[in-house]
């Protein structure tokens, strides 16, 4: 039994979408100079919020909106602690992940074993029926196209708009941005909320589309992979898309290798996406000067307004 490359590529795109959404949100957060390690917690919170609302309302759309709101709400906790109470960003992000995992497990107790409403695909007449390109490009749901549109929007905003210039200025030198009159804390809080909303959407995509059910801890490290992809991408949106699709491709391939009955231990196949991610990061980080050059200069540093 072989592997159909068309269905493999289509599955690659679906597998990549949750990580891409979380990664592009975190990229904006880090561009603003904030390191939020709570992506996993925001994703799993979005997963249960989206699942619960979709099941209770019967509307996947409301589920995705609720997921974005849940992720953004949890990110506000992080924003308050790090931007107003000046807590350590690394420790606070780790605590946020643990809190999100615990909160989602508590909320999700009554939702185990329930199937959510189906998220419809946007089948485009004429295009969806094309051989090869139809299943790969034109037979996905709206969130897949939204994720790619977000990458394009973030790239254009950061590169060409005044808003993007301000975000980059705050991330490079918060003191200089403050001296120019920019509200550093307000800008960072908004960036953090955007990252939380994107992570929540990614989590909901897992529970409503990719694995249409609720399972405790179902993100299974996707938030950490998203964080790694931001570094792999050198804080550039289009590279983040490539990184997410690389990871998604390996994930989709290992699932199909298992289904095809290849004589490879399941444990090796399951760990392969994470091993490849680590190897890529090691290669990318081997040039320390280049990595330091691309990272926002104020990343992870506490800002305290002096005037």
ZALO-27537 format. One record per atom (N, C-alpha, C): residue in one letter; x, y, z. Coordinates in steps of 0.02 Angstrom, whole numbers, padded with zeros to 5 digits, always signed. Atoms other than C-alpha are relative to their C-alpha. Layout:
# ZALO-27537
AXYZ
...
END
This chain:
# ZALO-27537
X+00043-00060+00000
X+00000+00000+00000
X+00045+00062+00000
X-00043-00058+00006
X+00081+00163-00058
X-00030+00062+00031
X+00021-00064-00027
X+00066+00344-00008
X-00017+00047-00058
X+00022-00045+00052
X-00034+00461-00120
X+00028+00070+00014
X-00031-00065-00014
X+00068+00623-00136
X-00051+00058+00003
X+00050-00053-00001
X-00088+00729-00169
X-00034+00004+00069
X+00031+00001-00066
X-00176+00676-00008
X+00051+00016+00054
X-00052-00017-00048
X-00009+00690+00083
X+00010+00075+00006
X-00010-00073+00000
X+00014+00872+00032
X-00061+00035+00031
X+00061-00029-00029
X-00168+00912+00074
X-00001-00009+00076
X-00003+00013-00072
X-00145+00830+00245
X+00055+00042+00034
X-00055-00042-00024
X+00018+00926+00267
X-00026+00070+00018
X+00026-00067-00011
X-00075+01091+00252
X-00044+00002+00062
X+00044+00004-00058
X-00206+01039+00379
X+00040-00008+00065
X-00041+00012-00060
X-00075+00975+00502
X+00041+00061+00020
X-00042-00059-00013
X+00025+01137+00486
X-00039+00059+00027
X+00039-00060-00015
X-00118+01260+00513
X+00001+00021+00074
X-00001-00021-00071
X-00128+01256+00706
X+00066+00030+00021
X-00067-00024-00019
X+00060+01279+00723
X+00015+00066-00034
X-00011-00063+00037
X+00065+01415+00590
X-00036+00058+00033
X+00038-00053-00033
X-00071+01515+00677
X+00034+00022+00065
X-00033-00016-00063
X+00016+01504+00845
X+00067+00034-00012
X-00066-00028+00014
X+00187+01543+00768
X-00004+00072-00024
X+00004-00068+00027
X+00131+01698+00673
X-00022+00049+00054
X+00018-00043-00056
X+00049+01766+00830
X+00059+00013+00046
X-00059-00008-00044
X+00205+01734+00935
X+00053+00042-00034
X-00049-00041+00036
X+00312+01814+00799
X-00013+00074+00012
X+00018-00070-00013
X+00217+01978+00821
X+00016+00019+00072
X-00014-00013-00071
X+00233+01965+01010
X+00075+00012+00010
X-00073-00006-00008
X+00422+01940+00998
X+00027+00060-00037
X-00021-00060+00036
X+00439+02077+00868
X-00010+00062+00044
X+00013-00056-00046
X+00367+02192+01004
X+00045-00003+00061
X-00048+00003-00054
X+00505+02135+01122
X-00021-00042+00059
X+00026+00041-00056
X+00405+02012+01230
X+00009-00074-00017
X-00008+00073+00008
X+00447+01827+01253
X-00054-00034+00041
X+00055+00034-00035
X+00288+01732+01294
X+00005-00075-00012
X-00007+00072+00004
X+00322+01549+01330
X-00065-00036+00016
X+00065+00029-00018
X+00138+01522+01370
X-00042-00020-00060
X+00037+00016+00061
X+00090+01479+01190
X-00039-00066+00008
X+00033+00065-00009
X+00050+01298+01235
X-00063+00008+00043
X+00058-00010-00044
X-00066+01355+01376
X-00056+00037-00035
X+00052-00037+00037
X-00157+01479+01263
X-00031-00043-00054
X+00028+00045+00051
X-00176+01348+01127
X-00050-00049+00030
X+00044+00050-00030
X-00253+01218+01242
X-00063+00033+00028
X+00058-00037-00023
X-00367+01351+01317
X-00046+00016-00058
X+00040-00012+00060
X-00423+01400+01143
X-00034-00063-00025
X+00028+00064+00023
X-00450+01216+01102
X-00064-00017+00038
X+00060+00019-00039
X-00573+01188+01245
X-00054+00054-00005
X+00050-00053+00007
X-00658+01359+01231
X-00036-00006-00067
X+00030+00008+00066
X-00686+01335+01045
X-00044-00062-00004
X+00038+00063+00002
X-00743+01155+01067
X-00065+00006+00039
X+00060-00006-00043
X-00863+01195+01209
X-00054+00044-00032
X+00049-00046+00030
X-00945+01342+01121
X-00028-00028-00065
X+00023+00030+00062
X-00954+01251+00954
X-00052-00055+00014
X+00046+00054-00018
X-01038+01100+01037
X-00066+00028+00028
X+00060-00027-00032
X-01158+01205+01142
X-00043+00041-00048
X+00037-00043+00046
X-01206+01324+01001
X-00016-00034-00066
X+00008+00033+00064
X-01192+01205+00854
X+00033+00037-00057
X-00032-00041+00051
X-01087+01335+00762
X+00076-00001+00007
X-00074-00002-00002
X-00902+01306+00722
X+00027+00072-00002
X-00023-00070+00004
X-00887+01492+00680
X+00002+00033+00068
X+00001-00027-00068
X-00940+01543+00855
X+00055-00033+00042
X-00052+00035-00036
X-00820+01411+00920
X+00068+00032-00012
X-00064-00031+00016
X-00672+01490+00829
X+00005+00070+00030
X+00000-00067-00031
X-00722+01664+00889
X+00012-00005+00075
X-00009+00010-00072
X-00734+01601+01068
X+00072-00022+00015
X-00069+00022-00011
X-00564+01516+01050
X+00048+00058-00003
X-00043-00059+00005
X-00482+01677+00993
X-00008+00044+00062
X+00013-00039-00061
X-00565+01767+01140
X+00031-00032+00061
X-00029+00035-00057
X-00510+01633+01263
X+00076+00006+00003
X-00072-00008+00003
X-00330+01639+01204
X+00022+00070+00017
X-00017-00070-00014
X-00328+01829+01209
X-00010+00016+00074
X+00013-00012-00071
X-00405+01830+01384
X+00056-00028+00044
X-00054+00030-00040
X-00272+01712+01451
X+00065+00039-00010
X-00061-00039+00013
X-00136+01815+01367
X+00000+00066+00039
X+00005-00061-00040
X-00201+01968+01462
X+00028-00010+00070
X-00029+00016-00066
X-00152+01881+01624
X+00076+00007-00004
X-00072-00005+00011
X+00025+01865+01556
X+00020+00073-00008
X-00015-00070+00012
X+00021+02046+01496
X-00001+00041+00064
X+00005-00037-00063
X-00035+02112+01665
X+00060-00015+00045
X-00055+00020-00045
X+00097+02014+01760
X+00068+00025-00024
X-00067-00018+00025
X+00243+02055+01645
X+00007+00074-00017
X-00006-00070+00022
X+00202+02231+01584
X-00017+00050+00056
X+00019-00046-00054
X+00125+02307+01741
X+00033-00018+00066
X-00033+00021-00062
X+00193+02203+01884
X+00073-00018-00011
X-00071+00010+00019
X+00359+02177+01791
X+00028-00067+00023
X-00024+00067-00018
X+00370+01991+01828
X+00045-00027-00056
X-00045+00031+00048
X+00498+01882+01740
X-00040-00033-00056
X+00040+00024+00057
X+00434+01841+01565
X+00006-00075-00010
X-00009+00072+00010
X+00508+01666+01556
X-00040-00039+00052
X+00035+00035-00053
X+00440+01610+01725
X-00076+00008-00007
X+00072-00013+00007
X+00270+01691+01693
X-00029-00039-00058
X+00023+00038+00057
X+00255+01609+01522
X-00006-00074+00016
X+00003+00071-00020
X+00294+01437+01594
X-00060-00012+00047
X+00057+00006-00045
X+00165+01466+01732
X-00066+00004-00039
X+00060-00006+00041
X+00038+01518+01600
X-00016-00065-00036
X+00011+00065+00032
X+00063+01354+01508
X-00029-00051+00049
X+00026+00047-00051
X+00037+01253+01667
X-00071+00016+00019
X+00067-00021-00017
X-00116+01356+01711
X-00050-00017-00055
X+00044+00015+00056
X-00190+01336+01537
X-00015-00074-00006
X+00010+00072+00003
X-00165+01148+01539
X-00048-00024+00055
X+00044+00019-00055
X-00248+01133+01709
X-00071+00025-00009
X+00066-00030+00011
X-00392+01251+01668
X-00039-00037-00054
X+00033+00034+00055
X-00430+01164+01504
X-00023-00070+00021
X+00019+00067-00024
X-00431+00993+01589
X-00062+00004+00043
X+00058-00009-00044
X-00556+01058+01717
X-00063+00013-00040
X+00058-00018+00041
X-00672+01136+01587
X-00021-00059-00044
X+00014+00052+00050
X-00658+00987+01470
X-00027-00065+00027
X+00022+00063-00030
X-00714+00853+01593
X-00066-00025-00031
X+00067+00020+00024
X-00894+00855+01529
X-00005-00003-00076
X+00002-00001+00073
X-00845+00864+01345
X+00036-00059-00032
X-00034+00059+00027
X-00750+00701+01325
X-00050-00045-00036
X+00042+00047+00037
X-00821+00583+01195
X-00055+00031-00042
X+00051-00035+00039
X-00928+00716+01110
X+00031+00022-00066
X-00024-00023+00066
X-00911+00756+00924
X-00025+00071-00012
X+00021-00069+00014
X-00913+00941+00875
X-00036+00005-00067
X+00030-00009+00067
X-01013+01010+00728
X+00055+00004-00053
X-00050+00003+00054
X-00924+00988+00562
X+00016+00070-00026
X-00022-00063+00031
X-00822+01136+00498
X+00002-00011-00075
X+00005+00013+00072
X-00868+01147+00313
X+00062+00023-00039
X-00054-00020+00045
X-00737+01155+00175
X-00027+00051-00050
X+00020-00050+00050
X-00741+01300+00053
X+00014-00028-00070
X-00009+00029+00067
X-00760+01197-00105
X-00019+00051-00052
X+00011-00051+00051
X-00742+01319-00249
X-00019-00034-00065
X+00022+00034+00061
X-00844+01263-00401
X+00050+00010-00057
X-00048-00004+00056
X-00730+01222-00547
X+00072-00010+00023
X-00069+00005-00024
X-00569+01243-00447
X+00010-00062+00043
X-00006+00057-00045
X-00603+01108-00316
X+00003-00066-00037
X+00003+00062+00038
X-00632+00979-00452
X+00061-00011-00045
X-00061+00007+00041
X-00464+01009-00538
X+00042-00058+00025
X-00045+00053-00023
X-00348+00859-00535
X+00063+00030+00033
X-00061-00017-00038
X-00201+00874-00412
X-00008+00067+00037
X+00004-00065-00032
X-00219+01062-00379
X-00064+00010+00040
X+00064-00008-00034
X-00402+01050-00328
X+00003-00023+00073
X-00004+00023-00069
X-00378+00940-00173
X+00053+00035+00042
X-00055-00031-00038
X-00215+01027-00126
X-00015+00072+00019
X+00006-00072-00012
X-00263+01210-00142
X-00071+00025+00011
X+00066-00030+00002
X-00451+01230-00159
X-00054-00040+00037
X+00050+00042-00035
X-00535+01104-00043
X+00007+00003+00076
X-00011-00007-00072
X-00491+01169+00129
X-00054+00044+00032
X+00047-00043-00036
X-00591+01259+00263
X+00028+00071+00005
X-00018-00071-00001
X-00588+01447+00293
X+00061+00015+00043
X-00055-00015-00047
X-00461+01439+00436
X+00068-00012-00034
X-00063+00012+00036
X-00326+01366+00321
X+00018+00061-00041
X-00013-00059+00041
X-00344+01514+00203
X+00013+00061+00045
X-00012-00055-00047
X-00354+01633+00352
X+00071+00000+00026
X-00068+00005-00027
X-00187+01568+00418
X+00051+00028-00050
X-00045-00026+00051
X-00100+01606+00252
X-00009+00075-00009
X+00014-00072+00005
X-00187+01775+00240
X+00031+00038+00058
X-00031-00032-00058
X-00126+01815+00416
X+00075+00009-00009
X-00072-00005+00014
X+00053+01778+00365
X+00014+00059-00046
X-00009-00055+00048
X+00037+01896+00217
X-00014+00068+00033
X+00018-00063-00033
X-00047+02030+00325
X+00053+00021+00050
X-00052-00016-00049
X+00084+02020+00462
X+00063+00023-00035
X-00059-00020+00039
X+00225+02028+00334
X-00007+00071-00027
X+00011-00066+00029
X+00150+02179+00247
X-00002+00054+00054
X+00005-00049-00054
X+00110+02266+00411
X+00068+00017+00031
X-00066-00011-00031
X+00282+02242+00487
X+00048+00035-00047
X-00049-00027+00048
X+00373+02290+00328
X-00017+00069-00027
X+00019-00060+00037
X+00272+02432+00254
X-00041+00051+00039
X+00046-00046-00033
X+00154+02510+00381
X+00032+00036+00059
X-00022-00038-00059
X+00176+02638+00518
X-00008-00042+00064
X+00011+00044-00058
X+00102+02514+00643
X+00058-00049+00007
X-00056+00048-00001
X+00235+02387+00595
X+00065+00033+00021
X-00061-00037-00019
X+00372+02517+00612
X+00001+00012+00075
X+00004-00013-00072
X+00312+02559+00788
X+00013-00065+00039
X-00010+00064-00034
X+00304+02375+00838
X+00074-00019-00001
X-00071+00017+00006
X+00481+02347+00773
X+00044+00046+00042
X-00038-00048-00041
X+00543+02505+00860
X-00003-00019+00073
X+00009+00020-00070
X+00471+02448+01026
X+00041-00063+00015
X-00038+00062-00010
X+00552+02276+01003
X+00075+00010-00003
X-00072-00011+00006
X+00722+02346+00956
X+00027+00042+00058
X-00023-00042-00056
X+00736+02482+01089
X-00060+00033+00033
X+00060-00027-00032
X+00593+02512+01207
X+00013+00068+00031
X-00016-00065-00030
X+00683+02657+01290
X-00002+00056-00053
X+00001-00050+00054
X+00707+02749+01125
X-00072+00012-00024
X+00070-00007+00021
X+00526+02714+01075
X-00039+00041+00051
X+00033-00039-00053
X+00467+02782+01243
X+00021+00073-00003
X-00024-00069+00005
X+00575+02937+01221
X-00033+00037-00058
X+00034-00030+00058
X+00489+02966+01053
X-00075+00011+00012
X+00069-00011-00018
X+00321+02965+01141
X-00047-00059-00012
X+00043+00058+00012
X+00259+02790+01098
X-00017-00034+00067
X+00023+00034-00060
X+00157+02698+01230
X+00023-00073-00002
X-00032+00066+00007
X+00271+02547+01247
X-00043-00055+00031
X+00039+00052-00035
X+00165+02451+01373
X-00064-00015-00038
X+00063+00010+00037
X+00003+02479+01276
X+00012-00039-00064
X-00016+00035+00063
X+00084+02423+01113
X+00015-00073+00013
X-00018+00069-00016
X+00155+02267+01194
X-00061-00040+00023
X+00061+00035-00022
X-00011+02223+01278
X-00043-00020-00060
X+00039+00015+00061
X-00100+02234+01109
X+00033-00056-00040
X-00035+00054+00035
X+00035+02126+01029
X-00009-00067+00034
X+00009+00062-00039
X+00020+01998+01169
X-00071-00028-00011
X+00069+00021+00012
X-00170+01993+01145
X-00008-00030-00070
X+00002+00027+00068
X-00148+01967+00958
X+00030-00070-00001
X-00032+00066-00003
X-00029+01823+00992
X-00044-00051+00035
X+00044+00045-00037
X-00151+01748+01118
X-00060-00021-00043
X+00057+00015+00043
X-00296+01759+00994
X+00020-00050-00055
X-00025+00046+00052
X-00192+01673+00858
X+00012-00070+00029
X-00012+00065-00032
X-00139+01535+00978
X-00066-00035+00016
X+00066+00028-00013
X-00320+01511+01031
X-00032-00029-00062
X+00026+00025+00064
X-00372+01494+00849
X+00034-00066-00020
X-00037+00061+00016
X-00235+01365+00823
X-00024-00059+00041
X+00024+00053-00045
X-00295+01266+00973
X-00069-00025-00022
X+00068+00019+00021
X-00476+01269+00912
X+00003-00040-00065
X-00006+00038+00063
X-00419+01207+00741
X+00017-00073+00015
X-00016+00069-00020
X-00347+01055+00828
X-00062-00037+00023
X+00056+00035-00030
X-00505+01014+00925
X-00062-00003-00044
X+00060-00003+00042
X-00633+01060+00791
X+00010-00030-00070
X-00012+00022+00069
X-00549+01008+00627
X+00050-00058-00003
X-00053+00050+00010
X-00386+00912+00639
X-00016-00065+00038
X+00020+00058-00040
X-00440+00796+00781
X-00068+00018+00030
X+00064-00027-00022
X-00627+00833+00797
X-00028-00034+00063
X+00022+00024-00066
X-00644+00789+00981
X+00041+00035+00052
X-00039-00029-00054
X-00585+00849+01150
X+00038-00054+00037
X-00042+00045-00039
X-00440+00758+01232
X+00046+00042+00042
X-00044-00038-00045
X-00346+00822+01383
X+00072-00001-00025
X-00069-00005+00022
X-00173+00886+01333
X+00009-00012-00075
X-00003+00019+00071
X-00213+00867+01148
X+00048+00042-00042
X-00048-00040+00038
X-00095+01006+01094
X+00067-00036-00006
X-00058+00045+00004
X+00047+00884+01133
X+00064+00034-00022
X-00062-00035+00016
X+00187+01012+01122
X-00002+00045-00060
X+00005-00043+00060
X+00120+01109+00972
X+00021+00072+00015
X-00019-00068-00019
X+00145+01273+01066
X+00076+00009+00003
X-00074-00003-00003
X+00329+01234+01096
X+00030-00002-00070
X-00023+00002+00069
X+00352+01190+00913
X-00010+00069-00033
X+00012-00067+00027
X+00273+01359+00867
X+00054+00049+00023
X-00053-00043-00026
X+00399+01446+00979
X+00066-00013-00037
X-00062+00019+00036
X+00541+01350+00895
X-00002+00026-00071
X+00006-00022+00070
X+00475+01396+00723
X+00014+00074-00007
X-00014-00072+00002
X+00484+01582+00764
X+00076+00012-00004
X-00073-00006+00001
X+00671+01561+00798
X+00027-00026-00067
X-00020+00029+00064
X+00691+01448+00645
X-00012+00051-00057
X+00018-00048+00052
X+00607+01585+00541
X+00039+00065+00004
X-00037-00063-00010
X+00726+01719+00605
X-00047+00060+00005
X+00050-00052-00012
X+00571+01820+00652
X-00025+00031-00066
X+00026-00023+00065
X+00515+01830+00469
X-00062-00042-00018
X+00064+00035+00008
X+00332+01786+00429
X+00000-00055-00053
X+00004+00051+00052
X+00356+01691+00265
X+00043-00060+00017
X-00041+00058-00022
X+00494+01585+00340
X-00038-00040+00053
X+00041+00036-00050
X+00374+01544+00482
X-00048-00047-00034
X+00045+00043+00038
X+00253+01476+00353
X+00037-00062-00026
X-00040+00057+00025
X+00391+01368+00277
X+00016-00048+00058
X-00016+00042-00057
X+00442+01306+00450
X-00060-00040+00024
X+00061+00035-00022
X+00263+01263+00499
X-00019-00056-00050
X+00017+00050+00050
X+00234+01171+00334
X+00051-00057+00000
X-00051+00052-00007
X+00398+01077+00358
X-00019-00048+00056
X+00019+00042-00057
X+00343+01015+00528
X-00064-00038-00016
X+00063+00033+00018
X+00167+00979+00465
X+00010-00056-00050
X-00014+00051+00049
X+00238+00882+00319
X+00029-00063+00031
X-00030+00058-00034
X+00341+00770+00432
X-00053-00035+00042
X+00054+00030-00040
X+00190+00744+00546
X-00047-00040-00044
X+00046+00035+00046
X+00076+00698+00399
X+00033-00062-00029
X-00036+00057+00029
X+00210+00584+00325
X+00005-00058+00049
X-00007+00055-00047
X+00238+00487+00485
X-00067-00035+00013
X+00066+00032-00008
X+00050+00457+00505
X-00015-00046-00058
X+00014+00041+00059
X+00039+00391+00327
X+00047-00060-00005
X-00045+00057-00002
X+00192+00282+00349
X-00026-00054+00047
X+00031+00048-00046
X+00106+00203+00499
X-00059-00035-00033
X+00060+00029+00032
X-00056+00178+00401
X+00019-00047-00057
X-00022+00041+00056
X+00040+00105+00254
X+00034-00065+00022
X-00027+00062-00027
X+00113-00027+00368
X+00075-00008-00009
X-00073+00004+00006
X+00298+00016+00348
X+00029-00029+00065
X-00029+00035-00058
X+00407-00090+00462
X+00048+00045+00038
X-00039-00046-00041
X+00467+00055+00569
X-00036+00007+00067
X+00033-00006-00065
X+00434+00062+00757
X-00040+00065+00006
X+00045-00058-00005
X+00288+00180+00793
X+00032+00056+00041
X-00031-00051-00043
X+00389+00268+00928
X+00048+00044-00039
X-00047-00039+00041
X+00521+00321+00801
X-00038+00048-00045
X+00039-00042+00044
X+00389+00387+00683
X-00031+00059+00039
X+00033-00051-00040
X+00300+00482+00822
X+00049+00055+00022
X-00049-00050-00024
X+00460+00567+00881
X+00034+00037-00057
X-00036-00029+00056
X+00522+00609+00706
X-00012+00075-00011
X+00009-00072+00011
X+00438+00782+00689
X+00039+00043+00050
X-00034-00038-00052
X+00513+00839+00854
X+00077-00004-00009
X-00072+00008+00012
X+00686+00769+00813
X+00023+00046-00057
X-00017-00042+00057
X+00687+00858+00645
X-00001+00074+00020
X+00003-00069-00023
X+00633+01021+00728
X+00062+00019+00040
X-00059-00013-00041
X+00776+01008+00854
X+00062+00006-00045
X-00058-00002+00045
X+00902+00971+00715
X+00002+00065-00040
X+00003-00064+00038
X+00843+01121+00613
X+00020+00058+00043
X-00018-00055-00046
X+00857+01234+00765
X+00074+00001+00015
X-00072+00004-00014
X+01032+01172+00802
X+00039+00028-00059
X-00034-00025+00060
X+01085+01207+00622
X-00008+00076-00005
X+00014-00071+00005
X+01001+01378+00624
X+00039+00040+00052
X-00033-00035-00055
X+01081+01423+00791
X+00076-00006-00002
X-00072+00010+00002
X+01255+01368+00739
X+00038+00065-00014
X-00029-00066+00012
X+01290+01544+00675
X-00029+00049+00051
X+00026-00040-00055
X+01268+01639+00838
X-00007+00073-00020
X+00003-00071+00019
X+01305+01809+00761
X-00061+00016-00042
X+00059-00011+00043
X+01170+01791+00628
X-00064-00005+00040
X+00060+00008-00041
X+01043+01729+00756
X-00011+00062+00044
X+00005-00060-00043
X+01081+01876+00872
X-00019+00061-00041
X+00015-00057+00042
X+01070+01997+00726
X-00074+00005-00017
X+00070+00001+00019
X+00894+01943+00680
X-00048+00009+00059
X+00045-00004-00058
X+00822+01936+00856
X-00011+00073+00021
X+00013-00068-00025
X+00736+02095+00920
X+00045+00014+00061
X-00051-00015-00051
X+00864+02183+01032
X-00028+00002+00071
X+00030-00005-00067
X+00742+02210+01177
X-00040-00061+00020
X+00040+00060-00013
X+00669+02034+01172
X+00010-00027+00071
X-00002+00028-00067
X+00627+01974+01347
X+00022+00049+00054
X-00023-00048-00050
X+00690+02132+01432
X-00059+00039+00030
X+00054-00035-00037
X+00583+02218+01564
X+00005+00075-00016
X+00002-00072+00012
X+00527+02395+01521
X-00030+00034+00060
X+00025-00041-00057
X+00507+02520+01661
X+00005+00073-00020
X+00002-00071+00020
X+00452+02695+01612
X+00029+00043+00055
X-00032-00043-00049
X+00561+02824+01697
X-00027+00071-00001
X+00027-00068+00003
X+00465+02977+01645
X-00061+00005-00042
END
